[in-house]
Amino acid sequence: MSRLISTLIISFSLLTGCALSPQTIDIYPQAKVSGPAYGQGRQISVEVVDLRANKTLGSRGGIYDDTSTITINNDLSEAVKATATNALGQLGFNGKSSANPAQMTISIKILSYQTRQKNLIYHVDLETELSVTTTINGSVHEGHYKTQGNHQFGQAPNANKNASIINAIFSKTIDRAFSDPNLARFMLKN
């Protein structure tokens, strides 16, 4: 009888352990730009547009998959604009040159979080996709940057861990955009 009760308690614990709460995280990507400062004092204005069809990043999984969502707490467009402005400043865009000003539009196309559980391991798949359109005096450069990543955990990651891995992959995508040699050549040529 005690064996049956122990089995029931363990089974119940495993089932309730699969019910995950929703999480709200802050997105603050960081850009680690490297390479030449191709801004050369040019003035640049930045606009960020969030084109994601669904503003929820994804689900944490579990038995209540539809309600264990991950959402963003802060203004994603403003966070990306602050990061981009800082990165462009590091690249020499400061408005001190008489060169034609540039307009940059960063479009957030995808920022997703998907999870699945297999053999008691949580697999988290992340994806980001940005388009960066830069215009100088009628000339246009468009770059597309996509990053995917996968993480494995012994238990469902908490909000801090999820914020960390999502910020890391988003930062990597932004780094790729500003380190694009084609963007640098376009800026230097125009």
PyMOL commands that set and color helices and strands:
alter all, ss='L'
color gray80, all
select helices_A, chain A and resi 2-17+76-90+159-178+181-189
alter helices_A, ss='H'
color red, helices_A
select strands_A, chain A and resi 23-25+44-50+58-59+69-72+102-118+121-136+139-153
alter strands_A, ss='S'
color yellow, strands_A
deselect
rebuild
show_as cartoon
